[in-house]
Amino acid sequence: MKSSLYPAQELRRRALAWALKLKVNPRVVRVQAMRRKWGSCSSAGTVTLASDLFDQESRFQDYVIVHELLHLRLPNHGRMFKALMSAHVPGWREMEVQSRFGAAWRR
């Protein structure tokens, strides 16, 4: 996967595949430089992924993508959000720690 000539398109494709699986419909999936986090989801339905997410392991990419897409269904990190994360990305809590450390020192 890392050999793709168009990493932004590959991340977008991956996010849209997950959107189908999660039964959500993002208005837009953007890939752009982000300084402090791996992804975000706006209340208007725009999911933004950090462009350097492509350099991370595919499991971590899935964690970030699923996390942001689930916000289209659940705006907070409550019990249902965590249950859905566990169902779709087993071991996501360890990746959450990685994401927090990574956001602080990766740039």
Secondary structure as UniProt FT lines:
FT   TURN            2..3
FT   HELIX           7..22
FT   STRAND          28..32
FT   STRAND          39..41
FT   TURN            43..44
FT   STRAND          46..50
FT   HELIX           51..55
FT   HELIX           58..70
FT   TURN            71..73
FT   HELIX           79..88
FT   TURN            90..91
FT   HELIX           92..105
//
